[in-house]
C-alpha cells in the first residue's frame, strides 16, 4: 500500500492532454494520434474509454529523430 501512495504523490506534476489537444499541438488529425497510440509510439493512459496523453510523452515524441514507420525528411 505504501508503494501506491508514493506513486499517487508523483502524479501531482503530471499533466494529461486529450487526443484532440495532442492533435492540435502537433497539427495532426485525431486519427493520426490514435494510430500513434495504437502502434505504441505515443505513451498514453486509458481511463475507461478515454485516452489521455502525458505532456512528457508529447515532448518525447517531438524529441525523437523521426516518427517510426515514416521516411525521414
N, C-alpha and C positions, 0 to 999 in steps of 0.2 A: 504493500500500500504506500509506503514511503516513496518508492520509485515513481509511482503515479503522481504524487503530489509534486515531486521535483519536475516532472515533465509538464504538468499543468502550469507551474510558475514560469516556465520558459516560454509559454505561449503568449505572454503579455506583450512581447515585442514582435510577434508575427502579424503581418498584415496580409489579408486574403483578398484576392480580386475575383470577380465573376468572369466567366468566359467572355462575355460581352466587353468587359473592361479590358481584358488582356487583348482581345481583338482590336479594340480601339487604340490602345497604346502601341501595339505592334503594326497597326494598319494592315491587318489581315481579316479575312472573313471568320465568322464564328466557326464555320465548318472546318477551316484550316486549324484553328485552335483545338477543336475536338479531335482532329486527326493527330496532332502533336501529342495530345493527352493519350489517345489510344495506342500510339506507337511507343509510348514510354519516353518520348523525348522531352516532355514537359511534366515536371513533378506537379502533383495535384493532391487534393483531399476531396473525398466524396462524402457528402452528408446526405443520406437517403438518396434522392435522385439528383441532387445539386452538386456541381463540381465547383471547387474553389482552388485558386492557384496562388501559392505564396509569392510575395513580391520577389523574394530571393531567387525563386525558380525562373522568373522572367529575366532577372539580371543575369543569371547563369546561362540561359539560352542566348541572350544577346552577346555575352562574352565568348561563347563557343565559336570556333573558327568558321564553321559552316553548319547549317541545319542538315542532319543526316538524311541521306536519300536525295538531296538536291545537288546538282552540279555547282561547283564554285563559280563565282563571278556574277 
